[in-house]
Amino acid sequence: LGIIYLALIAGVYGNIIYNSGVRRIGPSRTSIFVNFVPIFGVISSLVIIQNEKFSPWYIVSLILILSGVGLVNKKVENTN
């Protein structure tokens, strides 16, 4: 059952969503959001599986990931 889930849901559906993102916002901006995969992994392990222990390092990693995505998406000001 776990292998079927990984193949169908995570594999097929994940690629469909990624490809629709590439079509809508372009490949470079879509690849930035791959950084959100660990966040959703932690959330699903805490909520769905419920065997995962919460750690303060989750907050640190969340801040680092969100700041990295924010910096990449920030528009650069023209200094000329």
C-alpha positions as CSV (number, residue, x, y, z in Angstrom):
1,L,0.0,0.0,0.0
2,G,2.9,2.4,0.8
3,I,4.6,1.7,-2.6
4,I,1.3,2.3,-4.4
5,Y,0.9,5.6,-2.6
6,L,4.5,6.7,-3.4
7,A,4.0,5.7,-7.1
8,L,0.6,7.2,-7.7
9,I,0.1,10.1,-5.3
10,A,3.6,11.4,-4.8
11,G,5.1,10.4,-8.1
12,V,2.3,10.9,-10.7
13,Y,0.3,13.7,-9.0
14,G,3.4,15.5,-7.9
15,N,4.7,15.6,-11.5
16,I,1.4,16.8,-12.8
17,I,1.3,19.7,-10.3
18,Y,5.0,20.6,-11.1
19,N,4.4,20.6,-14.8
20,S,1.3,22.8,-14.5
21,G,3.4,25.2,-12.4
22,V,6.1,25.3,-15.1
23,R,3.4,26.1,-17.7
24,R,1.9,28.9,-15.6
25,I,4.9,30.6,-14.0
26,G,7.9,29.3,-15.8
27,P,10.6,26.7,-14.9
28,S,12.9,29.0,-12.9
29,R,10.2,30.2,-10.5
30,T,8.6,26.8,-10.2
31,S,11.9,25.2,-9.1
32,I,12.1,27.7,-6.2
33,F,9.1,26.1,-4.6
34,V,10.7,22.7,-4.5
35,N,12.2,24.1,-1.2
36,F,8.7,23.7,0.3
37,V,8.9,19.9,0.1
38,P,10.5,19.5,3.5
39,I,7.9,21.8,5.1
40,F,5.1,19.7,3.8
41,G,6.9,16.5,4.8
42,V,7.2,17.7,8.4
43,I,3.6,18.9,8.5
44,S,2.3,15.6,7.1
45,S,4.5,13.6,9.5
46,L,3.2,15.6,12.5
47,V,-0.5,15.6,11.4
48,I,-1.0,12.4,9.5
49,I,1.4,9.9,11.0
50,Q,1.4,11.5,14.5
51,N,4.4,9.5,15.6
52,E,6.8,12.3,14.9
53,K,8.1,14.3,17.9
54,F,8.1,18.1,17.5
55,S,11.5,19.7,17.7
56,P,12.6,23.3,17.9
57,W,14.8,22.6,14.9
58,Y,11.6,22.4,12.8
59,I,11.0,26.1,13.5
60,V,14.6,27.0,12.6
61,S,14.4,25.1,9.3
62,L,11.0,26.7,8.5
63,I,12.5,30.2,9.0
64,L,15.5,29.3,6.9
65,I,13.4,27.9,4.0
66,L,10.9,30.7,4.0
67,S,13.7,33.4,4.1
68,G,15.5,31.6,1.2
69,V,12.3,31.5,-0.9
70,G,11.7,35.1,0.0
71,L,15.2,36.2,-1.0
72,V,15.0,34.4,-4.3
73,N,11.6,35.9,-5.2
74,K,12.7,39.5,-4.1
75,K,12.9,41.9,-6.9
76,V,16.3,43.5,-7.3
77,E,16.2,47.3,-7.3
78,N,18.0,49.1,-10.1
79,T,20.7,51.4,-8.6
80,N,21.3,53.4,-11.8
